[in-house]
Amino acid sequence: MSTWHNASVDDTDKDAKLLKQALGPLRLLLGPLVDVAAQVKKQIDAEDGGKEGIMRELRELAAALDRGEIDEDEYDDRETILLDRLEALESSSS
């Protein structure tokens, strides 16, 4: 039984090697495209995360004001900073 199992593993290894050899030229062509797509996705995720992060900070800031943890002057100052960051992020992605 172990001989059959070993033969099966060997056949699988051979099949995998053959597949890699057959797809080699295709991998060479698609490799750079996959890299570019990964970079684009990373940039989009970073931008979305940035916007979401700023929006979350704005919500937390409003909640802190509602709870009386900060006064309106501090709220206004911090809100201005966050809105400026959001505007800069949106203008850089346009």
Secondary structure, DSSP 8 states (H G I E B T S, - for coil): -HHHHHHHHHHHHHHHHHHHHHHHHHHHHHHHHHHHHHHHHHHHHHHHHHHHHHHHHHHHHHHHHHTTSS-HHHHHHHHHHHHHHHHHHHHH--
